Amino acid sequence: MTGLFNWFSQLFSITFFNLRTIPERKGSAAATAFGIAGVVGVLVGVLAIAEGFRRTMTASGQPDLAIILRSGADSEMTSGLSREEVRLISDAPGVARNAQGPLTSAELFVIIDLPKRGLPNSSANVPLRGVDTHAAEVRGNVQIVQGRTFEAGKNEIIVGSGAAREFAGLDLGRELKIGQNLWHIVGIFTAGGGLPESEIWTDSAVLMPAYHRDDSYQSVYAKLQSAESFTAFKDALTANPQLKVKVSRLSDFYAEQSTVVTDFINHIGVFIASMMALGALFGALNTMYGAVSSRTREISTLRALGFSASPIILSVLIESVVLALIGGAVGAGAAYLAFDGLTTAMINFQTFSQVTFAFAVTPRLLVQAVIWASVLGLIGGFFPAIRAARIPIAIGLREV
């Protein structure tokens, strides 16, 4: 017990001395900390893009919502459903109903070109969606925040708040020319931060002839009686010989669509951070080797007084990790202040249309930042710590 107490006493004494002398090496110590801060800041910033995109995609998918596409289609762009198929889907068991009938929305999906705000020469693909008049009730989280909803049978559109923010010409009260038609913007809506906020909505009955769709739709959104009704609903549709459809929970459908983009961004972010980490690691190694060299006499004196090698090794590692954590905290804090909530738009590779979203610096990303900083600190301090413990006592004392 006495031996263990002495060991911890040695570790505390050496570590306290090492940390107290950091201000004497403030130049190299600051370079190491800021190098790691840069790595962490870039990592968190890039991963916040993927997290924000994923959050936007999945925010729209309540468990009691289903999307129905043609069998074999992997997106709405490649799907097609006839009016008769839409009727059969709407009459299936498990669909929620109100006084007007089943809560389903047969929808069209087309892409239009619009310039981004502040970039008049740019061009972006923006989704224009034809929906039923009660599509907002089907989605459940759509709210008009400015103006009103469109009227059936009229060339009126409502614009998602994200699209209105990112793209030019989508202000309330303006007119928008799409093809040969002139559309009146009568409302701005939100959707709980979800994907519909990137879209423009209008009456599908008006959009269909405007784009010569010949009485066909691309998808059906269905509000179910409950989340548990999904299995019975899906089984009824897939077992119907008159239908060849693919039935998914909307949450699963959006999660699958977001995977390609989020995986790509995550890989890019880790790659960039790894390249930067090499530079920060060399900086940490240089700092800790310099710290060990400048304290050769102190280390040798401690060894001569009976201090064992393991407290010396751990003390150098702790000093390196402390510097790394300081840098990690600075980098994570800067990334949070700079990126969290920052809005932008990015293409969804499944539909080749723009999705507006906000960067999301989540607690999970901040934990990852701390882990990265700690690993860099441990690696950067490991070899200098081994060198400190292996300094021959006689050689070190000659420098006294």
C-alpha positions, -999 to +999 in steps of 0.1 A: +000+000+000+029+023+009+045+016-025+014+025-044+010+057-025+046+066-033+040+058-069+010+082-071+029+108-052+058+106-077+033+109-106+016+139-091+048+157-083+063+152-117+031+160-136+025+191-115+061+203-123+057+196-160+024+215-163+038+244-143+066+249-167+044+250-198+044+289-198+082+287-202+076+269-235+046+289-245+056+293-282+060+256-290+031+246-267+008+271-284+018+259-318+009+223-308-024+233-293-034+254-323-024+227-347-047+203-330-074+230-328-072+233-366-076+195-371-106+194-347-122+225-361-120+212-397-132+177-387-162+190-367-171+216-394-172+190-422-190+163-402-215+190-392-225+192-428-233+155-429-251+156-396-272+186-407-281+169-440-290+137-423-311+155-397-331+174-424-337+142-444-349+122-413-369+150-397-397+145-423-402+108-416-427+101-389-432+063-383-469+065-393-461+079-427-456+056-457-444+063-493-454+041-522-434+040-554-435+017-585-418-016-578-380-014-586-378+024-583-352+038-560-365+074-560-395+094-570-378+105-602-378+069-616-413+060-604-447+061-620-482+053-608-516+055-626-547+071-612-562+036-608-532+024-588-535+055-566-572+047-559-563+011-549-535+024-526-559+049-510-585+022-503-560-002-487-564-012-450-545+008-424-548+042-441-560+069-418-592+088-429-610+120-421-644+133-431-632+140-467-618+105-472-584+087-470-554+107-459-532+101-490-515+125-513-507+114-549-478+135-560-456+146-589-420+156-587-403+179-613-370+199-612-368+236-621-338+258-624-335+288-601-306+311-593-292+312-557-296+344-538-267+367-543-254+346-572-275+357-602-254+338-627-257+305-608-282+278-614-296+252-590-321+224-593-351+231-571-379+205-566-414+216-577-439+191-562-475+186-572-495+175-542-531+170-532-548+199-513-547+180-480-510+170-484-501+192-453-525+171-432-509+139-445-474+151-436-486+164-402-458+189-396-464+214-424-474+249-413-480+281-433-459+308-417-466+336-442-495+341-466-519+311-472-519+278-489-526+274-526-562+270-540-571+240-560-572+245-597-551+277-597-516+285-608-506+291-572-475+278-553-463+278-517-426+277-510-407+259-483-389+283-459-355+268-468-360+273-505-373+308-500-341+316-480-316+301-505-330+308-539-339+340-557-373+349-569-393+330-542-405+359-521-441+360-510-464+378-534-441+375-564-448+357-597-426+329-610-424+319-646-419+282-651-419+270-687-449+286-703-468+291-671-469+320-646-472+309-610-482+332-581-464+327-547-491+328-521-475+313-490-443+302-472-443+271-451-422+252-427-420+214-421-403+210-388-369+214-404-375+186-428-370+180-465-402+197-477-388+230-466-365+227-497-394+223-521-421+243-539-456+229-537-486+234-560-518+215-569-510+183-587-541+187-609-526+220-622-490+207-625-499+175-644-511+192-676-484+219-674-458+191-677-478+168-699-478+139-674-508+122-690-528+115-658-499+097-640-482+103-606-448+093-592-455+086-556-482+084-530-478+095-494-501+078-469-509+087-434-515+054-415-538+048-386-508+041-364-471+031-368-482-005-361-505-004-392-476-003-416-471-041-419-508-048-427-508-019-451-477-031-469-488-067-470-522-057-485-505-037-513-477-061-522-502-090-522-526-072-546-521-086-581-533-053-596-504-035-581-466-036-585-454-012-559-426-007-533-439+003-499-416+020-473-419+039-441-411+075-450-384+076-423-366+046-438-369+060-473-354+093-464-327+076-442-317+055-472-316+085-495-294+104-471-268+076-467-250+083-500-244+119-493-236+116-456-212+087-461-194+107-488-191+138-466-180+118-436-152+100-456-140+134-470-140+149-436-120+121-420-096+121-449-089+159-447-087+158-409-063+128-411-040+147-435-040+177-412-035+155-382-001+143-395+011+179-394-003+185-359+012+152-348+047+162-359+042+195-341+032+176-309+062+153-312+085+183-317+071+201-287+073+171-264+108+161-275+119+197-269+103+196-234+121+163-226+154+177-238+151+209-218+145+189-186+172+162-190+189+174-158+156+174-138+146+139-151+180+124-143+180+140-108+146+125-101+158+091-112+189+094-090+166+103-061+147+070-066+118+080-089+107+051-111+104+053-149+066+048-151+056+080-134+080+099-157+064+083-188+029+090-176+037+126-167+050+133-202+019+116-217-004+136-194+013+169-204+009+160-241-028+151-237-035+183-217-020+204-245-041+184-270-073+188-251-068+225-248-063+226-286-093+203-291-115+225-269-105+256-288-111+239-321-145+224-311-156+257-296-147+276-327-164+251-350-196+253-329-197+291-330-188+293-367-209+264-381-238+254-358-270+266-374-253+279-406-277+273-435-267+262-470-279+240-498-265+207-512-275+184-540-293+152-532-277+126-555-308+105-555-330+132-571-303+157-583-321+185-566-310+209-539-317+203-503-315+232-479-303+225-444-285+238-414-251+226-401-255+207-369-227+205-344-241+179-321-228+166-287-217+134-305-195+154-328-180+173-299-172+140-282-155+128-314-135+160-313-123+152-278-114+117-287-094+128-318-075+154-297-068+128-270-055+103-295-032+129-311-019+139-277-012+103-267+006+095-299+025+128-298+037+122-263+044+085-264+078+084-280+091+115-261+079+098-229+098+066-237+129+087-244+125+105-211+125+073-192+155+059-210+179+088-204+209+074-187+212+089-152+250+095-155+247+113-188+219+135-175+237+144-144+268+155-163+247+184-176+242+197-140 
